[in-house]
């Protein structure tokens, strides 16, 4: 079962962070009580609570398609924090 486009889901993401020497963006997808976490640029779900395997595959596909935009948007968050320093 793919993700239902009519079902509300919230996606939040971090600024670009460095983990183990590599830049990455951490994302969270929430749908009611269901939640999963993912990372870009790897475009993989790292934690899942409530989504089916087909749904996590759809989320990973979404991340692959939108990876560049997610990273650009995440860099804007980082830029805001730098302005505030």
ABEGO torsion letter per residue (X at the ends): XBBBAABBBBBBBBBBBBBGGBBBBBBBBBBEABBBBBBOAAGBBABBBGBBAAAAAAAAAAAAAAAAAAAAAAAAAAAAAAAAX
